[in-house]
């Protein structure tokens, strides 16, 4: 036998490729180890009921499978031709046909009884202790606590958005963190009203055991009663556009006294925002605040560098709007542009935030117009 150097080199090359592939998969194996095959049991009555129904049906199906396949394999083995059996010759068996029709019907009825009982409980939103209205926007959520007069928007946290362009692994809860959490009291029945402002979204928190569509022009409802304090994360579960994957939901369940304190803090913060809108801001203050608002509200479409994604999302850098007359720029941001993806931000942002983000757009991102907008000008334009 002669030594073939080319074959040896080819074998070494392929071996090195295989080793490199295994090394690349090594970090993934740790992530796969954290995957769960089953659904979570959750922390609410609805989630536990759904889990229990799921497991009940699963074990029923396992039992049916064991009986059916056991009978089939036993018959195949016991009556095989090698054991001297001959195939029977018959047209039909009325008794067998009745049995294999009646038994599945009985099984389905037995499954339907607990499932129907669970569905009735899930849809019963009566006698709620409080009501939370949730509105889906591209791409954020608005939460309105109807009894407590609290109203805010919840968007992807800035650190997660910035990590999209850098290192996602260095950010905790990447794409699952928000700037404003939903805070709910433990032990209270919360009625949740769902709708949308633009396209269909879906509000989904697995630990709470619920998911329902938010549809423009319609009000869907569900309810929850969280039994355990903690932080529970979810996402929009309906494909809603370019940044569908960047619409996380974070629910923080707290004891009742902590919830009352949180409501008081929100009222104080809302009053502070109202007071801040009555004073004149320096350009430096507007630019700092404007960058925060831009990353949260504008960067999803126009990109962090202002270059946009033409033609659907035009650039802000050098645009006629951002470098043109101030009144036209203010009108576009406040009222949007019908027929395009440009949303109206008059109801989404306060006077100070609108003034800040417009000032930032005109004096950053490659623009240097040199002017600024005060909250009083925004208030006058409403």
N, C-alpha and C positions, 0 to 999 in steps of 0.2 A: 504493500500500500504506500502510495506517495503522499507527501504532505502538500495540501492545496492551500497556499497562503491567502488567496482571495476568498475562499470559503471560510477560512478561519477569521479573517478580518470582518466578513459579513456577519458571522455569528457573534463576534464581539460587539459590533455596532448594534445589532438587534437586542442583545442582552443589556447594553447600556440604555437603550431607549425604554425597555421594559422597566428597568430600575428607576429611571427618571419618572416614568408614569406612576409607579407605586409611591415614589416620594411625593409627587404632586397630590396624590390622593390621600396621603397620611393626615393632613389637617382636616380634610373633609370627614374622615372616619370619626373624629371626635364629635363633629356636628351631628352626623347621622346617629351617633349613640344616644343623643338627647331626644330623638324623634319618638313620638308615641303613636301606636297603631290605633288605640281606642280614643273615643271622645272623652273630654274631661267631665267629671261629675258636677263641678260647679259649686256655687255658693248661694244659690237661690232655690226656692221651691220648684220653679219651672225647670231649671237645669237638672235638678235631681230627679224630677219626674221623667224628663226626657231620657236621662241616662238609664233609669230603671226600666223604662219601656224598651229602650234599645237592647239592654242586656236580656230582658225577658224574651223578646222576639228572637234574639240571636240564639239563645239556648234552645228555644222551641225548634228553630230551623236546624240546629245541630242534631237534636234528637230525631227529627223527621229524616234528616240525611242519614243518620246511623241506621235507622229502621229500613229505609228504602234501599240504600246501597248494601246493607247487610243481607236483606232478603234476596237482592239481585245476585250478589256474589255467591251466596249459599246455593241458590238455585243453579247457577252456572257450574259450580263445582260438584254439587251433589248429583246433578242430572246430566253430566257431561257424557258425550258419546263414548269416551274411553272406558267409562264404567259400565257400559252395556246398555245405556238408555237410548231410546229412539224418540225423535221429535213427535209431539202430539199433533194431530190433524183436526182442528176444529175451526168453526167460523167465528163465533163470538160466545161470550158468557154474560148473560144478563145480570146475574148476581154480582160478578166482578165489576161490571160497568157501573152499577148502582153504588157499590162500595167506594170505588175510586172517585166518584163524584160527590157523594155525601160527606165522606171524611174530610176532604179539603174545604168544603163549605163550612163544616162545623169548626174546623181549625181557624178559618178566617173570621168567623163570628166571634169565637173566643178571643182572638187577637183584637178585634174591633171594639169590644166592650171596654177594656182598660184604656185603649188609645182614644176613644171618643170621650171618656171621662176626663182624660188628661187635656185634650183639646178644649173642652168646655172651661176647665180651670184656667188654661193659658189665655183664653179670649175674654175672661171676665175682668174688666178694668173698673168695675164699680167700687164704690166705697174707698177710693184712694185717699191717702193722707195729703198728697201734694201732686202737682202736675208740672212736668218738664216738657217744653216744646223744643224739638230738635229740627233744625232746617239745614239741609245739605246745600252747599255751594261748591262751585269749581274753584279751589279745592280746599274747602275748610268746612267746619261745622259752626252753626250758631245755636246757642243754648239760652232759652228764656225760662226762668223760674217764675211762673205766673203768679203764685201767691206771695213770693218773697221779693218781687220787683228787682230781680237780678238778671242782667242781660249781657252776654259777652260772646266773642268769637273764639274758636279754638283752632289753631293751625299747627302744622308740623313745627317742632321746636327748631330754632335757628341752628343749634349745633348739629342736628341731623341733616338739615338742608345744606349746611356748609360741608359736611362730611361726604356728601354726594360727589364733590369735586376733589376730595382729598383721600382720607383713609377711613372707610366706614367701620373697620374693626376697632378703631380707637375710640369709638363713641358708644356709650352705654345705651341700650334700647334703641338701636339705630332704626329709624323710620317708625318707631313705636312710642315716641315721646312727643308731647305737645307743649305749647306755651301756656295754655290755660286748661287745667283739669276740670272734669265734671265732678263735683263734690255732692255726694248723696248721704243722707243719714241712714244708719243701720237700723233695721227693724221697722221702717216705715214703708207702706205700700205707695210706690211712685207710679203714677200714670204718665206714660211717655207718648206725646203726639209727634208724628213724623211727617214731614213734608220736604219739598225741595224748591229751590229758586230757579233752577236752570234745566238740569237733566236728572235722570233717575239715579239716585244713590241708594245705599243700603247700610243701615246702622247695625253693626254686629259686634257683640262682646261675648266670646265663647263662655267665659266663666259665669256669665249671667244667664246663659242658656236661651238666648233670643237673637233673632235677626229678622228684620222686616224692611221692605223697600220704602224709601222716601221719594215720593212721586210729585212732580209739579202739578199744582191744582187739586191735589187730593190730600186728605188727612188720614193716615194710618195710625193705629194706636196699639200699644202693648203695655205691659206693666212688669214691675219687678219689686221684690222685697229682699234686700241683701242681708244675709244673716251674720256675716263675718267681716270685721273691718279689714281693709287692705286696698291694694291697688290692682285694678283689673284692666287689661289692655285689649283693644280690638281694632278693627279697621273697617273702611268702606268695603263692602262685599259685592258691589255692582260696578261693572266696568263703566266708568263715567268720564273718560277722556284721558288726556296726556298725563296728568299727575294723579291718576286714580290710586297708585301705590303710595302716595304721599298724604293720605287722609287718615291718620291714626285717630284712635279714640282712647282716652285714659279716664277711667272712673275711679275715684278715690272714695271709699266708703268709710265713714267716721262715726263715732258716737254722737248722739243727739246734741249734747252741749257743745261739742267741737263744731258741729254743723252750724249752730246758731252763731257762734263766734265768727265762723267763715262768712256768713251772710252779712254780719255787721262790718267785717273788713271790706267786703265787696261794696257795700253802700258807701263806706268812707272813701274807697278808691274811686268810685263813680263821682262822688262829690268833689274829690280832688281834681279829677279830669275836667269837670265842669268849671272849677275855679281857674285851672291852668289856661283854659281857653279864653279867659277874660283879660289876660295880660299880654304884653308884647314880648316876644321871644328874640333872643339874639340869633344871629346867623349861625353861630357855632352850635347853639342848642338845637336849632332846626336841623342842621346837617347830621348831628349825632342821632337824634330821634328819627330823622328821615331815613337813614341807612337801615335802622332796625325795622321800620315799617316796610321799606322796599324789599328786604330779604324775605319778610313774612308774607307780604301781599302781592308783590310784583315779580319777584325773581323766578317764580314758577314758569311764567310765560316769557318774560323779557330777558331772562338769564341774569346771573349775578353781575356780569360785565356790561349789561345793557345792550348786548348785540342782538338779542331776540332770536327767533327762529322764523325768518321770513319764508313765505308771505303770510302765514297764519298769525304769527306773533312778531310784529315789526320791531325793529330796533328803536331804543330810546336814544342811543348815541347819535347825535347829529340829526335827529328827526325834526320835521317841521313843527310838530306839536311842542316838544320839549325845548326847542330853541326859538319858538315863535312867540306871538302875543300871549301874555300871561293869562288873560281872560279865557282864551281858547283852550289853553292847557288845563286850567281849573275846571272848565266845563267838561272836558273829555274825561278827566279822572272822576269827577263827581257823578256824571250822568252816563258814562260809557258811550259805546257806539253800537246802535242797533244793527243786527245782522252780522255781527262779528263776535269774536271771543272776548272783546273788551267789555268787562263787567262795569256796572255802576257802583262806585264806592261811597256814595253819599250817605247811605244807611249803614255801611259796614265800618266806616272810620269816623272818628270824631273830628271836630274842627282843628284841634292842634295836630293830630296825626296827618290829616289831609294837607295842612300847611307845611308840615315838615317834609313829607314825601315829595311834594311838588318842588319845594326848594331844593331837595337833594337831587332830584332828577335834572334840574336845570343847572346844577353846579357840580355835578359829579358824573361818573360814567363816560368821561370824555367830553362833557359839555361844560361850558364856562360862561353862562349868560350874565351872571353877576347880580341878578336881582333875587328877591325873596318874597315869601308870602306870609302874612300874619294870620292867626286864627280869626281875627275880626273880619278879614276879607272873605274868608270861607263862610263865616256865619252870615255875612251880608248876601252871599251868593246863593244861599239855600232857598 
